[in-house]
Amino acid sequence: MSGALLAALREAVGATHVLTRDTHDLSAYERDWRQRAHGHALAVVRPGATAEVTAVVRACAAHGASLVPQGGNTGLVVGSVPDG
């Protein structure tokens, strides 16, 4: 599943906007800013337009993948930290 999902995400936003552990350090996206909670993400996707966000959501839904939106990662409730 992960290979097909990654391919769909790359098609949606372009390969340079899909960050994976193979080529990037994702740790900044996988923990809260207070360093209290840590998670694990298959990829970090950085869409640049509303249509790309729609395509990402559709791809994740089609592959049964969870989606954790993250803005500035400054929340205090750890809601932007992906889980396993």
Biopython code that builds the backbone (N, CA, C, O; Angstrom):
import numpy as np
from Bio.PDB.StructureBuilder import StructureBuilder

atoms = [
    (1, "MET", "N", (0.810, -1.193, 0.000)),
    (1, "MET", "CA", (0.000, 0.000, 0.000)),
    (1, "MET", "C", (0.854, 1.258, 0.000)),
    (1, "MET", "O", (0.548, 2.195, -0.738)),
    (2, "SER", "N", (1.910, 1.315, 0.797)),
    (2, "SER", "CA", (2.670, 2.546, 0.926)),
    (2, "SER", "C", (3.296, 2.996, -0.392)),
    (2, "SER", "O", (3.350, 4.193, -0.676)),
    (3, "GLY", "N", (3.771, 2.040, -1.204)),
    (3, "GLY", "CA", (4.361, 2.412, -2.489)),
    (3, "GLY", "C", (3.348, 3.034, -3.415)),
    (3, "GLY", "O", (3.639, 4.031, -4.077)),
    (4, "ALA", "N", (2.159, 2.462, -3.472)),
    (4, "ALA", "CA", (1.101, 3.002, -4.328)),
    (4, "ALA", "C", (0.628, 4.358, -3.815)),
    (4, "ALA", "O", (0.367, 5.269, -4.601)),
    (5, "LEU", "N", (0.520, 4.488, -2.504)),
    (5, "LEU", "CA", (0.113, 5.769, -1.932)),
    (5, "LEU", "C", (1.157, 6.842, -2.212)),
    (5, "LEU", "O", (0.805, 7.951, -2.614)),
    (6, "LEU", "N", (2.416, 6.535, -2.010)),
    (6, "LEU", "CA", (3.472, 7.512, -2.293)),
    (6, "LEU", "C", (3.465, 7.927, -3.758)),
    (6, "LEU", "O", (3.671, 9.099, -4.072)),
    (7, "ALA", "N", (3.233, 6.987, -4.646)),
    (7, "ALA", "CA", (3.158, 7.312, -6.079)),
    (7, "ALA", "C", (1.992, 8.262, -6.353)),
    (7, "ALA", "O", (2.128, 9.211, -7.125)),
    (8, "ALA", "N", (0.857, 8.006, -5.722)),
    (8, "ALA", "CA", (-0.306, 8.879, -5.909)),
    (8, "ALA", "C", (-0.052, 10.271, -5.349)),
    (8, "ALA", "O", (-0.460, 11.265, -5.949)),
    (9, "LEU", "N", (0.614, 10.351, -4.213)),
    (9, "LEU", "CA", (0.930, 11.654, -3.625)),
    (9, "LEU", "C", (1.915, 12.426, -4.493)),
    (9, "LEU", "O", (1.775, 13.634, -4.681)),
    (10, "ARG", "N", (2.900, 11.729, -5.013)),
    (10, "ARG", "CA", (3.874, 12.396, -5.897)),
    (10, "ARG", "C", (3.208, 12.903, -7.163)),
    (10, "ARG", "O", (3.562, 13.963, -7.678)),
    (11, "GLU", "N", (2.252, 12.149, -7.659)),
    (11, "GLU", "CA", (1.515, 12.595, -8.843)),
    (11, "GLU", "C", (0.666, 13.825, -8.509)),
    (11, "GLU", "O", (0.507, 14.720, -9.338)),
    (12, "ALA", "N", (0.133, 13.860, -7.310)),
    (12, "ALA", "CA", (-0.745, 14.961, -6.905)),
    (12, "ALA", "C", (-0.004, 16.277, -6.720)),
    (12, "ALA", "O", (-0.502, 17.327, -7.126)),
    (13, "VAL", "N", (1.185, 16.234, -6.110)),
    (13, "VAL", "CA", (1.868, 17.484, -5.759)),
    (13, "VAL", "C", (3.264, 17.621, -6.346)),
    (13, "VAL", "O", (3.899, 18.665, -6.192)),
    (14, "GLY", "N", (3.744, 16.596, -7.007)),
    (14, "GLY", "CA", (5.108, 16.612, -7.529)),
    (14, "GLY", "C", (6.053, 15.947, -6.549)),
    (14, "GLY", "O", (5.914, 16.109, -5.336)),
    (15, "ALA", "N", (6.997, 15.210, -7.061)),
    (15, "ALA", "CA", (7.899, 14.403, -6.229)),
    (15, "ALA", "C", (8.700, 15.237, -5.231)),
    (15, "ALA", "O", (9.000, 14.757, -4.138)),
    (16, "THR", "N", (9.047, 16.455, -5.578)),
    (16, "THR", "CA", (9.865, 17.269, -4.666)),
    (16, "THR", "C", (9.087, 17.743, -3.439)),
    (16, "THR", "O", (9.682, 18.226, -2.475)),
    (17, "HIS", "N", (7.766, 17.607, -3.472)),
    (17, "HIS", "CA", (6.931, 18.050, -2.353)),
    (17, "HIS", "C", (6.423, 16.892, -1.507)),
    (17, "HIS", "O", (5.566, 17.078, -0.643)),
    (18, "VAL", "N", (6.948, 15.705, -1.752)),
    (18, "VAL", "CA", (6.642, 14.535, -0.925)),
    (18, "VAL", "C", (7.941, 14.102, -0.263)),
    (18, "VAL", "O", (8.818, 13.526, -0.907)),
    (19, "LEU", "N", (8.052, 14.383, 1.013)),
    (19, "LEU", "CA", (9.268, 14.077, 1.755)),
    (19, "LEU", "C", (9.107, 12.719, 2.437)),
    (19, "LEU", "O", (8.094, 12.455, 3.085)),
    (20, "THR", "N", (10.107, 11.871, 2.285)),
    (20, "THR", "CA", (10.078, 10.559, 2.936)),
    (20, "THR", "C", (11.359, 10.367, 3.736)),
    (20, "THR", "O", (12.345, 11.081, 3.552)),
    (21, "ARG", "N", (11.318, 9.407, 4.609)),
    (21, "ARG", "CA", (12.450, 9.095, 5.473)),
    (21, "ARG", "C", (13.703, 8.719, 4.674)),
    (21, "ARG", "O", (14.823, 8.914, 5.146)),
    (22, "ASP", "N", (13.514, 8.186, 3.482)),
    (22, "ASP", "CA", (14.649, 7.787, 2.648)),
    (22, "ASP", "C", (15.531, 8.965, 2.252)),
    (22, "ASP", "O", (16.740, 8.817, 2.079)),
    (23, "THR", "N", (14.916, 10.132, 2.110)),
    (23, "THR", "CA", (15.668, 11.277, 1.604)),
    (23, "THR", "C", (15.666, 12.488, 2.527)),
    (23, "THR", "O", (16.405, 13.443, 2.285)),
    (24, "HIS", "N", (14.852, 12.470, 3.576)),
    (24, "HIS", "CA", (14.729, 13.640, 4.449)),
    (24, "HIS", "C", (14.639, 13.212, 5.916)),
    (24, "HIS", "O", (14.249, 12.087, 6.232)),
    (25, "ASP", "N", (14.999, 14.112, 6.772)),
    (25, "ASP", "CA", (14.803, 13.924, 8.206)),
    (25, "ASP", "C", (13.404, 14.439, 8.541)),
    (25, "ASP", "O", (13.159, 15.643, 8.475)),
    (26, "LEU", "N", (12.501, 13.558, 8.894)),
    (26, "LEU", "CA", (11.118, 13.933, 9.170)),
    (26, "LEU", "C", (10.862, 14.231, 10.647)),
    (26, "LEU", "O", (9.729, 14.526, 11.026)),
    (27, "SER", "N", (11.878, 14.160, 11.466)),
    (27, "SER", "CA", (11.680, 14.262, 12.913)),
    (27, "SER", "C", (11.005, 15.565, 13.335)),
    (27, "SER", "O", (10.231, 15.563, 14.292)),
    (28, "ALA", "N", (11.267, 16.650, 12.668)),
    (28, "ALA", "CA", (10.631, 17.918, 13.033)),
    (28, "ALA", "C", (9.122, 17.874, 12.821)),
    (28, "ALA", "O", (8.385, 18.598, 13.490)),
    (29, "TYR", "N", (8.658, 17.043, 11.910)),
    (29, "TYR", "CA", (7.239, 16.905, 11.631)),
    (29, "TYR", "C", (6.587, 15.831, 12.501)),
    (29, "TYR", "O", (5.362, 15.722, 12.536)),
    (30, "GLU", "N", (7.380, 15.058, 13.186)),
    (30, "GLU", "CA", (6.870, 13.912, 13.929)),
    (30, "GLU", "C", (6.863, 14.109, 15.442)),
    (30, "GLU", "O", (6.651, 13.155, 16.190)),
    (31, "ARG", "N", (7.089, 15.324, 15.890)),
    (31, "ARG", "CA", (7.060, 15.590, 17.324)),
    (31, "ARG", "C", (6.476, 16.968, 17.572)),
    (31, "ARG", "O", (6.495, 17.838, 16.702)),
    (32, "ASP", "N", (5.960, 17.145, 18.767)),
    (32, "ASP", "CA", (5.419, 18.458, 19.104)),
    (32, "ASP", "C", (6.561, 19.397, 19.472)),
    (32, "ASP", "O", (7.681, 18.955, 19.729)),
    (33, "TRP", "N", (6.277, 20.661, 19.495)),
    (33, "TRP", "CA", (7.345, 21.648, 19.689)),
    (33, "TRP", "C", (7.935, 21.598, 21.095)),
    (33, "TRP", "O", (9.028, 22.117, 21.323)),
    (34, "ARG", "N", (7.225, 20.979, 22.041)),
    (34, "ARG", "CA", (7.769, 20.852, 23.398)),
    (34, "ARG", "C", (8.574, 19.563, 23.567)),
    (34, "ARG", "O", (9.115, 19.305, 24.643)),
    (35, "GLN", "N", (8.655, 18.752, 22.506)),
    (35, "GLN", "CA", (9.428, 17.508, 22.518)),
    (35, "GLN", "C", (8.850, 16.453, 23.466)),
    (35, "GLN", "O", (9.582, 15.589, 23.948)),
    (36, "ARG", "N", (7.549, 16.519, 23.734)),
    (36, "ARG", "CA", (6.943, 15.569, 24.658)),
    (36, "ARG", "C", (6.305, 14.384, 23.951)),
    (36, "ARG", "O", (6.207, 13.303, 24.532)),
    (37, "ALA", "N", (5.874, 14.561, 22.722)),
    (37, "ALA", "CA", (5.216, 13.473, 22.003)),
    (37, "ALA", "C", (5.923, 13.243, 20.673)),
    (37, "ALA", "O", (6.297, 14.189, 19.980)),
    (38, "HIS", "N", (6.098, 11.985, 20.333)),
    (38, "HIS", "CA", (6.756, 11.623, 19.079)),
    (38, "HIS", "C", (5.861, 10.650, 18.330)),
    (38, "HIS", "O", (5.201, 9.810, 18.942)),
    (39, "GLY", "N", (5.837, 10.760, 17.026)),
    (39, "GLY", "CA", (5.043, 9.870, 16.198)),
    (39, "GLY", "C", (5.856, 9.368, 15.024)),
    (39, "GLY", "O", (7.082, 9.476, 15.006)),
    (40, "HIS", "N", (5.159, 8.819, 14.046)),
    (40, "HIS", "CA", (5.818, 8.288, 12.856)),
    (40, "HIS", "C", (4.940, 8.569, 11.644)),
    (40, "HIS", "O", (3.742, 8.285, 11.665)),
    (41, "ALA", "N", (5.520, 9.117, 10.603)),
    (41, "ALA", "CA", (4.786, 9.424, 9.381)),
    (41, "ALA", "C", (5.426, 8.700, 8.200)),
    (41, "ALA", "O", (6.649, 8.601, 8.108)),
    (42, "LEU", "N", (4.598, 8.205, 7.312)),
    (42, "LEU", "CA", (5.097, 7.608, 6.079)),
    (42, "LEU", "C", (5.761, 8.681, 5.220)),
    (42, "LEU", "O", (6.798, 8.444, 4.600)),
    (43, "ALA", "N", (5.149, 9.861, 5.196)),
    (43, "ALA", "CA", (5.661, 10.949, 4.366)),
    (43, "ALA", "C", (5.133, 12.275, 4.878)),
    (43, "ALA", "O", (4.151, 12.321, 5.620)),
    (44, "VAL", "N", (5.784, 13.340, 4.482)),
    (44, "VAL", "CA", (5.305, 14.693, 4.687)),
    (44, "VAL", "C", (5.011, 15.235, 3.300)),
    (44, "VAL", "O", (5.875, 15.234, 2.424)),
    (45, "VAL", "N", (3.794, 15.694, 3.113)),
    (45, "VAL", "CA", (3.362, 16.187, 1.802)),
    (45, "VAL", "C", (3.105, 17.678, 1.922)),
    (45, "VAL", "O", (2.402, 18.125, 2.828)),
    (46, "ARG", "N", (3.678, 18.447, 1.002)),
    (46, "ARG", "CA", (3.539, 19.898, 1.056)),
    (46, "ARG", "C", (2.835, 20.407, -0.193)),
    (46, "ARG", "O", (3.491, 20.814, -1.153)),
    (47, "PRO", "N", (1.504, 20.388, -0.190)),
    (47, "PRO", "CA", (0.756, 20.896, -1.343)),
    (47, "PRO", "C", (0.883, 22.407, -1.446)),
    (47, "PRO", "O", (1.065, 23.096, -0.442)),
    (48, "GLY", "N", (0.786, 22.915, -2.663)),
    (48, "GLY", "CA", (0.939, 24.344, -2.877)),
    (48, "GLY", "C", (-0.319, 25.047, -3.325)),
    (48, "GLY", "O", (-0.308, 26.262, -3.520)),
    (49, "ALA", "N", (-1.407, 24.313, -3.493)),
    (49, "ALA", "CA", (-2.656, 24.903, -3.964)),
    (49, "ALA", "C", (-3.830, 24.087, -3.431)),
    (49, "ALA", "O", (-3.670, 22.926, -3.053)),
    (50, "THR", "N", (-4.993, 24.697, -3.406)),
    (50, "THR", "CA", (-6.190, 24.023, -2.907)),
    (50, "THR", "C", (-6.466, 22.734, -3.669)),
    (50, "THR", "O", (-6.846, 21.731, -3.065)),
    (51, "ALA", "N", (-6.283, 22.745, -4.973)),
    (51, "ALA", "CA", (-6.522, 21.550, -5.778)),
    (51, "ALA", "C", (-5.567, 20.421, -5.377)),
    (51, "ALA", "O", (-5.942, 19.249, -5.419)),
    (52, "GLU", "N", (-4.359, 20.763, -4.997)),
    (52, "GLU", "CA", (-3.405, 19.749, -4.556)),
    (52, "GLU", "C", (-3.806, 19.179, -3.197)),
    (52, "GLU", "O", (-3.642, 17.983, -2.956)),
    (53, "VAL", "N", (-4.327, 20.022, -2.313)),
    (53, "VAL", "CA", (-4.814, 19.522, -1.022)),
    (53, "VAL", "C", (-5.935, 18.525, -1.259)),
    (53, "VAL", "O", (-5.967, 17.464, -0.636)),
    (54, "THR", "N", (-6.847, 18.857, -2.152)),
    (54, "THR", "CA", (-7.953, 17.957, -2.500)),
    (54, "THR", "C", (-7.429, 16.636, -3.030)),
    (54, "THR", "O", (-7.922, 15.577, -2.642)),
    (55, "ALA", "N", (-6.444, 16.679, -3.904)),
    (55, "ALA", "CA", (-5.872, 15.457, -4.475)),
    (55, "ALA", "C", (-5.185, 14.615, -3.417)),
    (55, "ALA", "O", (-5.259, 13.387, -3.462)),
    (56, "VAL", "N", (-4.518, 15.253, -2.464)),
    (56, "VAL", "CA", (-3.852, 14.530, -1.374)),
    (56, "VAL", "C", (-4.888, 13.834, -0.494)),
    (56, "VAL", "O", (-4.730, 12.660, -0.158)),
    (57, "VAL", "N", (-5.933, 14.543, -0.124)),
    (57, "VAL", "CA", (-6.980, 13.960, 0.714)),
    (57, "VAL", "C", (-7.627, 12.783, -0.009)),
    (57, "VAL", "O", (-7.867, 11.741, 0.602)),
    (58, "ARG", "N", (-7.908, 12.932, -1.281)),
    (58, "ARG", "CA", (-8.513, 11.838, -2.055)),
    (58, "ARG", "C", (-7.582, 10.631, -2.144)),
    (58, "ARG", "O", (-8.029, 9.491, -2.021)),
    (59, "ALA", "N", (-6.301, 10.875, -2.355)),
    (59, "ALA", "CA", (-5.342, 9.770, -2.440)),
    (59, "ALA", "C", (-5.265, 9.024, -1.112)),
    (59, "ALA", "O", (-5.251, 7.793, -1.090)),
    (60, "CYS", "N", (-5.214, 9.763, -0.011)),
    (60, "CYS", "CA", (-5.155, 9.116, 1.304)),
    (60, "CYS", "C", (-6.430, 8.321, 1.570)),
    (60, "CYS", "O", (-6.365, 7.205, 2.084)),
    (61, "ALA", "N", (-7.571, 8.876, 1.231)),
    (61, "ALA", "CA", (-8.840, 8.169, 1.431)),
    (61, "ALA", "C", (-8.900, 6.909, 0.580)),
    (61, "ALA", "O", (-9.349, 5.864, 1.050)),
    (62, "ALA", "N", (-8.454, 6.997, -0.657)),
    (62, "ALA", "CA", (-8.488, 5.843, -1.558)),
    (62, "ALA", "C", (-7.589, 4.717, -1.078)),
    (62, "ALA", "O", (-7.850, 3.548, -1.364)),
    (63, "HIS", "N", (-6.533, 5.058, -0.351)),
    (63, "HIS", "CA", (-5.588, 4.048, 0.127)),
    (63, "HIS", "C", (-5.787, 3.711, 1.609)),
    (63, "HIS", "O", (-5.009, 2.951, 2.185)),
    (64, "GLY", "N", (-6.822, 4.274, 2.218)),
    (64, "GLY", "CA", (-7.103, 3.985, 3.622)),
    (64, "GLY", "C", (-6.062, 4.519, 4.584)),
    (64, "GLY", "O", (-5.850, 3.956, 5.659)),
    (65, "ALA", "N", (-5.415, 5.603, 4.199)),
    (65, "ALA", "CA", (-4.346, 6.179, 5.019)),
    (65, "ALA", "C", (-4.859, 7.343, 5.848)),
    (65, "ALA", "O", (-5.689, 8.126, 5.384)),
    (66, "SER", "N", (-4.372, 7.455, 7.056)),
    (66, "SER", "CA", (-4.703, 8.585, 7.924)),
    (66, "SER", "C", (-3.966, 9.830, 7.449)),
    (66, "SER", "O", (-2.907, 9.751, 6.825)),
    (67, "LEU", "N", (-4.543, 10.959, 7.757)),
    (67, "LEU", "CA", (-3.981, 12.235, 7.348)),
    (67, "LEU", "C", (-3.920, 13.128, 8.582)),
    (67, "LEU", "O", (-4.921, 13.289, 9.281)),
    (68, "VAL", "N", (-2.760, 13.708, 8.853)),
    (68, "VAL", "CA", (-2.602, 14.603, 10.006)),
    (68, "VAL", "C", (-2.173, 15.969, 9.479)),
    (68, "VAL", "O", (-1.003, 16.167, 9.153)),
    (69, "PRO", "N", (-3.119, 16.920, 9.393)),
    (69, "PRO", "CA", (-2.731, 18.255, 8.937)),
    (69, "PRO", "C", (-1.852, 18.942, 9.975)),
    (69, "PRO", "O", (-2.046, 18.783, 11.181)),
    (70, "GLN", "N", (-0.896, 19.696, 9.489)),
    (70, "GLN", "CA", (0.010, 20.385, 10.406)),
    (70, "GLN", "C", (0.311, 21.764, 9.854)),
    (70, "GLN", "O", (0.724, 21.911, 8.703)),
    (71, "GLY", "N", (0.102, 22.759, 10.676)),
    (71, "GLY", "CA", (0.414, 24.131, 10.289)),
    (71, "GLY", "C", (1.763, 24.511, 10.861)),
    (71, "GLY", "O", (2.802, 24.052, 10.386)),
    (72, "GLY", "N", (1.744, 25.344, 11.874)),
    (72, "GLY", "CA", (2.985, 25.774, 12.505)),
    (72, "GLY", "C", (3.482, 24.850, 13.595)),
    (72, "GLY", "O", (4.566, 25.052, 14.143)),
    (73, "ASN", "N", (2.674, 23.811, 13.920)),
    (73, "ASN", "CA", (3.040, 22.840, 14.948)),
    (73, "ASN", "C", (3.287, 23.506, 16.296)),
    (73, "ASN", "O", (4.187, 23.111, 17.038)),
    (74, "THR", "N", (2.473, 24.531, 16.610)),
    (74, "THR", "CA", (2.651, 25.248, 17.866)),
    (74, "THR", "C", (1.541, 24.961, 18.864)),
    (74, "THR", "O", (1.488, 25.594, 19.918)),
    (75, "GLY", "N", (0.652, 24.019, 18.558)),
    (75, "GLY", "CA", (-0.441, 23.701, 19.468)),
    (75, "GLY", "C", (0.048, 23.034, 20.741)),
    (75, "GLY", "O", (1.120, 22.430, 20.770)),
    (76, "LEU", "N", (-0.740, 23.150, 21.778)),
    (76, "LEU", "CA", (-0.363, 22.597, 23.073)),
    (76, "LEU", "C", (-1.042, 21.267, 23.362)),
    (76, "LEU", "O", (-0.817, 20.689, 24.425)),
    (77, "VAL", "N", (-1.877, 20.758, 22.439)),
    (77, "VAL", "CA", (-2.627, 19.532, 22.705)),
    (77, "VAL", "C", (-2.099, 18.340, 21.913)),
    (77, "VAL", "O", (-2.726, 17.280, 21.919)),
    (78, "VAL", "N", (-0.992, 18.480, 21.248)),
    (78, "VAL", "CA", (-0.304, 17.406, 20.521)),
    (78, "VAL", "C", (-1.172, 16.839, 19.388)),
    (78, "VAL", "O", (-1.010, 15.683, 18.996)),
    (79, "GLY", "N", (-2.086, 17.652, 18.870)),
    (79, "GLY", "CA", (-2.977, 17.188, 17.804)),
    (79, "GLY", "C", (-2.320, 17.075, 16.441)),
    (79, "GLY", "O", (-2.892, 16.462, 15.540)),
    (80, "SER", "N", (-1.154, 17.638, 16.264)),
    (80, "SER", "CA", (-0.497, 17.588, 14.956)),
    (80, "SER", "C", (0.621, 16.570, 14.890)),
    (80, "SER", "O", (1.404, 16.572, 13.940)),
    (81, "VAL", "N", (0.707, 15.695, 15.888)),
    (81, "VAL", "CA", (1.745, 14.661, 15.892)),
    (81, "VAL", "C", (1.142, 13.378, 15.338)),
    (81, "VAL", "O", (0.162, 12.872, 15.885)),
    (82, "PRO", "N", (1.714, 12.842, 14.258)),
    (82, "PRO", "CA", (1.172, 11.606, 13.695)),
    (82, "PRO", "C", (1.447, 10.424, 14.625)),
    (82, "PRO", "O", (2.464, 10.383, 15.318)),
    (83, "ASP", "N", (0.523, 9.471, 14.625)),
    (83, "ASP", "CA", (0.767, 8.262, 15.417)),
    (83, "ASP", "C", (1.234, 7.161, 14.478)),
    (83, "ASP", "O", (1.386, 7.384, 13.277)),
    (84, "GLY", "N", (1.457, 5.997, 15.017)),
    (84, "GLY", "CA", (1.948, 4.865, 14.234)),
    (84, "GLY", "C", (1.016, 4.479, 13.132)),
    (84, "GLY", "O", (1.296, 3.540, 12.386)),
]
sb = StructureBuilder()
sb.init_structure("model")
sb.init_model(0)
sb.init_chain("A")
sb.init_seg("    ")
for serial, (resi, resn, name, xyz) in enumerate(atoms, 1):
    if name == "N":
        sb.init_residue(resn, " ", resi, " ")
    sb.init_atom(name, np.array(xyz, "f"), 0.0, 1.0, " ", f" {name:<3s}", serial, name[0])
structure = sb.get_structure()
